[in-house]
Amino acid sequence: MSSRQRIRTHRQSVSLPPHLAQRVRTLAKTKRTSASKVILDLIERGVAAQEEEKDRFFALTERLVASKDAAEQRLLKAELAELVFGT
């Protein structure tokens, strides 16, 4: 990628509670990188995790709708409840 084809970025200011800011600085120091790069990595992982959770939810609902087996339906409902409510 040439310098003319750089990915455009958007500068965004984020306020962090002191305990999280310290953890970010510690991670950055451990990885020998900047706090900004650590924050970017954490955000990317969080967004990916949310997308995976959404995909899992829809896959479970599709399985539930397609299932004819009462025992499987109970298991799928329990999985969905855990995914949604964390119980």
C-alpha positions in Angstrom: 0.0 0.0 0.0 1.5 3.3 -1.0 1.3 6.4 1.1 -1.4 7.7 -1.1 -3.6 4.7 -0.4 -3.6 5.1 3.4 -6.7 4.1 5.3 -8.4 7.3 6.5 -8.8 7.5 10.2 -11.1 9.6 12.4 -9.8 11.1 15.6 -12.0 10.4 18.6 -11.5 11.5 22.1 -12.5 9.1 24.8 -12.6 9.6 28.6 -11.6 6.6 30.6 -12.1 6.0 34.3 -8.7 6.1 36.1 -8.5 2.3 36.8 -9.1 1.5 33.1 -6.7 4.2 31.9 -4.0 2.6 34.1 -4.8 -0.9 32.7 -4.5 0.4 29.2 -1.2 2.1 29.9 0.1 -1.1 31.5 -1.0 -3.2 28.5 0.7 -0.7 26.2 3.9 -0.8 28.1 3.8 -4.7 28.2 3.2 -4.8 24.4 5.6 -2.0 23.8 3.1 0.0 21.8 0.9 3.1 22.3 -2.2 3.4 24.5 -4.1 4.4 21.3 -3.2 1.1 19.6 -4.2 -0.9 22.7 -7.5 1.0 22.8 -8.1 0.3 19.1 -7.3 -3.4 19.5 -9.7 -3.6 22.4 -12.5 -1.9 20.5 -12.0 -4.1 17.4 -12.2 -7.2 19.6 -15.3 -5.9 21.4 -17.1 -5.1 18.2 -16.2 -8.5 16.7 -17.4 -10.3 19.9 -20.7 -8.5 19.7 -21.1 -9.5 16.0 -20.3 -13.1 16.9 -22.8 -13.0 19.7 -25.5 -11.7 17.4 -24.7 -14.3 14.8 -24.9 -17.0 17.5 -28.3 -15.7 18.7 -29.8 -15.8 15.1 -28.3 -19.3 14.5 -29.9 -20.5 17.8 -33.3 -19.0 16.9 -33.2 -20.6 13.5 -32.4 -24.0 15.0 -35.2 -23.5 17.5 -37.8 -22.7 14.8 -36.7 -25.6 12.7 -36.6 -28.1 15.6 -39.4 -30.6 16.0 -37.8 -32.3 19.1 -39.2 -31.1 22.4 -36.0 -31.9 24.3 -33.8 -30.1 21.7 -36.2 -27.1 21.9 -35.8 -26.9 25.7 -32.0 -27.0 25.4 -32.1 -24.3 22.7 -34.4 -22.1 24.8 -32.0 -22.5 27.7 -29.1 -21.5 25.5 -31.0 -18.5 24.2 -31.9 -17.4 27.8 -28.3 -17.7 28.9 -27.2 -15.7 25.9 -29.8 -13.0 26.4 -30.0 -12.8 30.2 -26.7 -14.3 31.2 -28.4 -16.9 33.5 
